[in-house]
Amino acid sequence: MANQDNYESAVNASDKQAEFDYERKGIVHRIQHTLHMTPSLVPLVVLLGAIIVFAVILGGRFFSGPTLTLILQQVQIVGILAAAQSLVILTAGIDLSVGAIAVFSSVIMGQFTFRYGIPPAIAVALGLAVGTGIGAMSGWLVSKVKLPPFIVTLGMWQIVLAANYLYSRNETIRSQDIREQAPFLGFMGQRFEVGSAVVTFGVVTMVLIVVILAYCLRSTSWGRHVYAVGDDAEAAELAGVNRHGTLMSVYMLTGFICAIAGWVMIGRLGSVSPSASTGVVGNIQSITAVVIGGISLFGGRGSIWGVFFGALIVGTFELGLRMAGANAQWTLLLIGVLIIGAVAVDQWIRKVSL
């Protein structure tokens, strides 16, 4: 009888332990499922946390309309480049030429206007076309020739940078000349007030690009094809997805958006400079925003809103630490921690979902 009681006690204890393990596993999977379905949640929480921390430390100096819109103005170029970069990374690729395309497109717009006397509006349109064409070349090499995106865009980065310096003769078009002779080139830098905040058309353009891409990726067949190609290209082709057409459209759209970033750059800097730092560091900055924003480097998962939040996180840390009088190197340190943390979270989500 005693042995029977011990047996029943052991069985009951085992059942309770199994039930506890199930509940614990259920909680983990619910968290994983939430992050999987809402990849922009983590960067949003980090962004809000950063704003709250700096608002507590700096008070009204930071948490004000002018300061918060200043963050938007600082990240407008990186935000647009990151939106372009996210499209390629969603297809399990990477584009190391986004910054160079932006700078070269801005040079095309400026040189066509001042060297050949082409009306600024047409020069801008031609600059957008050049950016789209460069994207098309990269897309064709990746989708048709089947070269690795890393190699293709690394080579394209060097080619475009060289073409940029050779064509421009390393000449900078001054802001005074643009204001007097071609104000349309600097249109994206024009400002207007919303209450106490000052907003530029470049910021409005960045937000519009994010909203449009978010809709297209979420609510159109093209967007579903982009995710499908990034998740498993062979399975997508077997399901009837045009892999070549999808990749071509992604790289062409990426080039077009980068050219828009070039136009915004003219408005932001006030001049056209072939040696603008965006041509070199823009690639890393865009990838940083994408990774912090929660888009998987393995493709097929992520949200464009997360990328937007990722760009804002970088801008918030940069401005907040500068206002606090901290060493600029702390910004790099914190961003590095965020990058590693974001990739670790992505790996955890992928591992748990298996």
C-alpha positions in Angstrom: 0.0 0.0 0.0 2.8 2.3 0.9 4.6 1.5 -2.4 1.3 2.3 -4.3 1.1 5.7 -2.5 4.7 6.5 -3.4 4.1 5.6 -7.0 1.0 7.9 -7.2 2.9 10.7 -5.6 5.7 10.3 -8.1 3.3 10.3 -11.0 1.5 13.4 -9.7 4.8 15.2 -9.2 5.9 14.2 -12.7 2.6 15.5 -14.1 3.0 18.9 -12.3 6.6 19.2 -13.6 5.5 18.4 -17.2 2.7 21.0 -16.8 5.1 23.6 -15.6 7.5 22.9 -18.4 4.7 23.2 -20.9 3.6 26.5 -19.5 7.1 27.8 -19.5 7.6 26.7 -23.0 4.3 28.2 -23.9 5.4 31.6 -22.6 8.7 31.5 -24.5 6.9 30.5 -27.7 4.3 33.3 -27.2 7.1 35.9 -26.9 8.8 34.4 -29.9 5.6 34.4 -31.9 4.9 38.0 -31.0 8.4 39.1 -32.1 8.1 37.0 -35.3 4.7 38.5 -36.2 5.7 42.1 -35.1 9.5 42.4 -35.9 9.3 46.2 -35.4 8.3 45.8 -31.7 11.8 45.5 -30.3 13.3 48.6 -32.0 10.1 50.6 -31.1 10.6 49.7 -27.4 14.3 50.6 -27.6 13.5 53.9 -29.3 10.8 54.9 -26.7 13.2 53.8 -23.9 16.0 55.9 -25.3 13.7 59.0 -25.6 12.4 58.5 -22.1 16.0 58.1 -20.6 17.3 61.2 -22.4 14.2 63.2 -21.5 14.7 62.3 -17.8 18.4 63.2 -18.0 18.2 66.3 -20.1 14.6 67.4 -19.3 12.9 69.9 -21.5 16.0 70.5 -23.6 15.6 67.1 -25.2 11.9 66.4 -25.0 10.7 69.2 -27.2 9.3 69.7 -30.7 12.4 71.3 -32.1 14.8 68.7 -30.7 12.8 65.7 -31.8 12.3 67.1 -35.3 16.1 67.8 -35.4 16.6 64.0 -35.0 14.4 63.5 -38.0 16.4 66.0 -40.0 19.7 64.3 -39.0 18.5 60.8 -40.1 16.6 61.7 -43.3 19.4 60.6 -45.6 20.3 57.5 -43.7 16.6 56.7 -43.2 16.0 56.7 -47.0 19.1 54.7 -47.7 18.1 52.2 -45.0 14.7 51.9 -46.6 16.4 51.0 -49.9 18.8 48.7 -48.2 16.0 46.8 -46.4 14.5 45.8 -49.8 17.7 44.0 -50.8 18.3 42.4 -47.4 14.7 41.1 -47.4 15.6 39.1 -50.5 18.6 37.6 -48.6 21.1 39.9 -50.3 23.0 43.0 -49.4 23.8 46.3 -51.2 27.1 47.9 -50.5 26.6 50.6 -53.2 23.6 52.5 -51.8 25.7 55.4 -50.6 27.7 55.7 -53.8 24.6 55.7 -55.9 23.1 58.5 -53.8 26.2 60.7 -54.2 26.6 59.9 -58.0 22.9 60.7 -58.6 23.3 64.0 -56.8 26.4 64.8 -59.0 24.4 64.0 -62.1 21.6 66.3 -61.1 24.1 69.1 -60.3 26.4 68.7 -63.3 23.5 68.3 -65.8 22.1 71.6 -64.6 25.3 73.7 -64.4 27.5 72.1 -67.1 24.9 71.5 -69.8 22.2 74.0 -68.8 19.5 71.4 -68.5 16.4 72.7 -66.5 16.8 71.5 -62.8 13.5 69.5 -62.9 14.7 67.5 -65.9 18.2 67.1 -64.4 16.6 65.7 -61.2 14.5 63.2 -63.3 17.7 62.2 -65.2 19.5 61.7 -61.9 16.7 59.4 -60.7 16.9 57.5 -63.9 20.6 57.0 -63.5 20.2 55.6 -60.0 17.5 53.3 -61.3 19.7 52.1 -64.1 22.6 51.3 -61.8 20.2 49.3 -59.6 19.1 47.5 -62.8 22.6 46.5 -63.6 23.2 45.1 -60.1 19.8 43.3 -60.3 20.6 41.7 -63.6 24.0 40.4 -62.4 22.4 38.9 -59.3 19.3 37.4 -60.7 20.4 36.4 -64.2 24.1 35.8 -64.0 23.6 34.6 -60.4 26.6 36.3 -58.9 26.6 36.8 -55.1 25.0 40.2 -54.1 27.9 41.0 -51.8 30.4 40.7 -54.7 28.2 42.5 -57.2 27.5 45.5 -55.1 31.0 45.7 -53.7 32.3 46.0 -57.3 29.5 48.4 -58.2 30.4 50.6 -55.2 33.9 50.9 -56.5 32.8 51.5 -60.1 30.2 54.2 -59.1 32.6 56.0 -56.8 35.2 56.1 -59.5 32.7 57.3 -62.1 31.6 59.9 -59.6 35.0 61.4 -59.3 35.9 61.1 -63.0 32.7 62.7 -64.3 32.6 65.5 -61.7 36.3 66.2 -62.0 36.1 66.5 -58.2 34.3 69.8 -58.5 31.9 71.0 -55.9 28.9 73.1 -56.8 28.5 75.8 -54.2 25.3 76.4 -52.2 25.2 80.0 -53.3 25.1 79.0 -57.0 22.3 76.5 -56.3 20.3 79.1 -54.4 20.7 81.7 -57.1 20.5 79.6 -60.3 18.8 76.3 -59.5 16.8 76.5 -56.3 14.8 73.4 -57.3 17.9 71.3 -56.7 17.7 72.3 -53.1 14.0 71.8 -52.8 14.2 69.0 -50.3 16.0 71.3 -47.9 13.2 73.8 -47.8 11.5 74.1 -44.4 8.1 74.7 -43.0 6.7 74.9 -39.5 4.3 72.5 -37.8 3.6 74.2 -34.4 7.0 74.7 -32.7 8.7 72.1 -34.9 10.6 72.8 -38.1 10.2 70.1 -40.8 12.0 69.8 -44.2 10.6 68.3 -47.4 13.4 65.7 -47.1 11.9 64.5 -43.8 8.4 64.3 -45.4 9.9 62.4 -48.3 11.5 59.9 -45.9 8.3 59.3 -44.1 6.3 58.9 -47.4 8.8 56.3 -48.7 8.5 54.3 -45.4 4.7 54.5 -45.5 4.5 53.5 -49.2 7.0 50.6 -48.8 5.3 49.4 -45.7 2.0 49.2 -47.6 3.5 47.5 -50.6 5.4 44.9 -48.6 2.4 44.0 -46.5 -0.6 44.3 -48.7 0.5 43.6 -52.3 1.5 40.4 -54.2 4.8 42.0 -55.0 5.6 42.4 -51.3 4.7 38.8 -50.7 7.0 37.7 -53.5 9.8 39.7 -52.0 9.5 37.9 -48.7 9.1 34.6 -50.4 12.3 35.0 -52.5 14.2 36.0 -49.4 12.9 33.1 -47.3 13.5 30.4 -49.9 14.1 31.3 -53.5 13.8 27.8 -54.9 10.6 27.1 -53.1 9.2 30.5 -54.3 10.0 29.6 -57.9 8.3 26.2 -57.5 5.3 28.1 -56.2 5.2 30.2 -59.3 7.0 33.3 -58.2 9.1 35.1 -60.9 12.4 35.2 -59.0 14.2 37.1 -61.8 11.5 39.7 -62.1 11.2 40.2 -58.3 14.9 40.7 -57.8 15.1 43.1 -60.8 12.3 45.2 -59.4 13.9 45.2 -56.0 17.3 46.4 -57.2 15.8 48.9 -59.6 13.6 50.3 -56.8 16.6 50.4 -54.5 18.6 52.4 -57.0 15.6 54.8 -57.5 15.3 55.4 -53.8 19.0 55.9 -53.4 18.8 58.6 -56.1 16.0 60.3 -54.1 18.4 60.2 -51.2 20.9 62.0 -53.4 18.4 64.8 -54.1 17.6 65.0 -50.4 21.4 65.2 -49.8 21.6 68.3 -52.0 18.9 70.0 -49.9 20.5 68.9 -46.6 24.1 69.9 -47.4 23.1 72.9 -49.6 25.8 71.9 -52.2 26.7 69.1 -54.6 29.9 67.4 -53.5 31.4 64.3 -55.1 33.4 63.7 -52.0 30.4 63.6 -49.6 31.0 61.1 -46.8 27.7 59.4 -47.6 29.4 57.7 -50.6 31.6 55.7 -48.2 29.9 55.6 -44.8 26.3 55.6 -46.1 26.5 51.8 -46.8 27.5 51.0 -43.2 24.9 53.5 -41.7 22.1 52.0 -43.8 23.0 48.4 -42.8 23.2 49.5 -39.2 19.7 50.9 -39.2 18.4 47.8 -41.0 20.0 45.4 -38.5 18.9 47.4 -35.4 15.5 47.7 -37.0 15.0 43.9 -36.8 15.2 42.8 -40.4 16.9 39.4 -40.6 20.2 39.4 -42.5 19.1 35.9 -43.7 16.2 37.4 -45.6 12.4 36.8 -45.6 11.6 38.5 -42.3 11.3 42.0 -41.0 9.4 45.3 -41.2 10.2 48.6 -42.9 8.8 50.3 -39.8 11.5 48.6 -37.8 14.1 50.1 -40.1 12.6 53.5 -39.6 12.8 53.1 -35.9 16.3 51.8 -36.2 17.4 55.0 -38.0 15.7 57.0 -35.3 17.5 55.1 -32.5 20.8 55.9 -34.0 19.8 59.6 -34.3 18.5 59.7 -30.8 21.7 58.3 -29.3 23.9 60.6 -31.3 21.9 63.8 -30.4 21.2 62.8 -26.8 24.8 61.9 -25.9 26.0 65.1 -27.7 23.6 67.2 -25.6 24.7 65.4 -22.5 28.3 66.3 -23.2 29.4 62.7 -23.5 32.4 61.5 -25.5 31.3 60.7 -29.1 32.9 57.3 -28.9 30.1 56.2 -26.5 27.7 56.5 -29.4 29.7 54.0 -31.5 29.9 51.7 -28.5 26.2 51.7 -27.8 25.3 51.3 -31.5 27.8 48.3 -31.6 26.0 46.7 -28.7 22.6 47.3 -30.3 23.8 45.7 -33.6 25.1 42.5 -31.8 22.0 42.4 -29.6 19.7 42.7 -32.6 21.4 39.9 -34.5 21.3 37.8 -31.3 17.5 38.3 -30.9 17.0 37.4 -34.6 19.0 34.2 -34.1 17.0 33.3 -31.0 13.7 33.9 -32.8 14.8 31.7 -35.7 16.1 28.9 -33.3 13.0 28.8 -31.2 10.7 28.8 -34.2 12.3 25.6 -35.5 
